[in-house]
Amino acid sequence: MVRRKIIWSPKARLNLINILDFYYKRNGSIDYSRKLNLRIKRSIKLLEKFAETGFQTDIENIRVLIVGDYCIFYRYDQEIIEIITIWDSRQNPDKLKL
C-alpha cells in the first residue's frame, strides 16, 4: 500500500481558513471550528493510503471527497495528493472554480 504526501494548494488553505473563520465568528466560539477542522483533516489523512476513496469528477484526474457539507477536490499520483480546493456544497454551484 502506497502512502502519499499531502500537499495543499494556497487556494485550498485559504478556503479552509475562511470556512473555519466563518463558524468562529457566527458561533462566537472556536469549538465548532476545531471539530470541523479535525473532521476535515482526518478525512484527508485517509487519502494518504486510500487515494481512490473520492468520486471521480467530470474533470480528468480530479476526484472529490465529500465530508458533511464540504467537497474536497484533489488529484493524486504515486507520490502526492494535492488538495485543490474545499467547497461548501450549499453554495451556488456557479461559484465553484477549480
C-alpha positions in Angstrom: 0.0 0.0 0.0 1.4 3.4 -1.1 1.5 6.2 1.4 1.4 9.6 -0.4 2.4 13.0 0.8 -0.4 15.5 1.1 0.1 19.0 -0.4 -2.4 21.8 0.0 -2.8 24.5 -2.7 -2.9 28.1 -1.5 -6.5 28.3 -2.6 -7.5 25.2 -0.5 -5.7 26.5 2.6 -7.5 29.9 2.2 -10.8 28.2 1.7 -10.4 26.1 4.9 -9.4 29.2 6.9 -12.4 31.1 5.6 -14.8 28.3 6.5 -13.4 27.9 10.0 -13.4 31.7 10.5 -17.0 31.9 9.4 -18.1 29.5 12.1 -15.9 31.1 14.7 -17.5 34.5 14.0 -21.0 33.1 13.7 -20.9 31.0 16.9 -18.7 33.3 19.0 -16.7 30.2 19.9 -13.8 28.2 18.4 -15.2 24.8 19.5 -17.2 24.0 16.3 -14.4 25.3 14.1 -11.9 23.0 15.9 -14.2 20.0 15.5 -14.8 20.7 11.8 -11.1 21.2 11.1 -10.3 17.9 12.8 -13.0 16.1 10.8 -11.8 17.5 7.5 -8.1 16.8 8.3 -8.9 13.2 9.4 -10.8 12.6 6.2 -7.9 14.0 4.1 -5.4 11.9 6.1 -7.2 8.7 4.9 -6.4 9.7 1.4 -2.7 9.0 2.1 -3.5 5.3 2.0 -6.7 5.2 0.0 -6.5 7.9 -2.7 -9.3 6.5 -4.8 -11.8 6.9 -1.9 -13.3 10.0 -3.5 -15.6 10.1 -6.5 -14.2 10.8 -10.0 -15.4 14.1 -11.3 -16.1 15.1 -14.9 -12.7 16.7 -15.0 -9.9 14.2 -15.8 -7.6 13.3 -12.8 -9.7 15.3 -10.3 -11.6 13.5 -7.6 -13.9 14.8 -4.8 -14.2 13.6 -1.2 -17.4 14.5 0.5 -17.2 15.4 4.2 -20.5 16.5 5.5 -21.5 19.7 3.5 -18.0 20.1 2.1 -16.5 18.8 -1.1 -12.7 18.4 -1.1 -11.4 18.4 -4.6 -8.0 16.7 -5.1 -5.7 15.0 -7.6 -3.1 12.4 -6.9 -0.3 10.4 -8.4 2.1 7.7 -7.0 3.8 10.2 -4.6 1.5 13.1 -3.8 -2.1 14.1 -3.2 -2.8 17.7 -4.0 -5.8 19.3 -2.2 -7.0 21.7 -4.9 -10.0 23.3 -3.1 -12.5 22.9 -0.4 -16.0 24.0 -1.3 -19.2 24.3 0.8 -21.8 22.4 -1.3 -24.6 24.7 0.0 -23.3 27.5 -2.2 -24.3 28.4 -5.7 -22.5 25.8 -8.0 -21.7 28.6 -10.4 -19.2 29.9 -7.8 -17.1 26.8 -7.9 -13.9 27.3 -9.9 -11.2 24.6 -10.0 
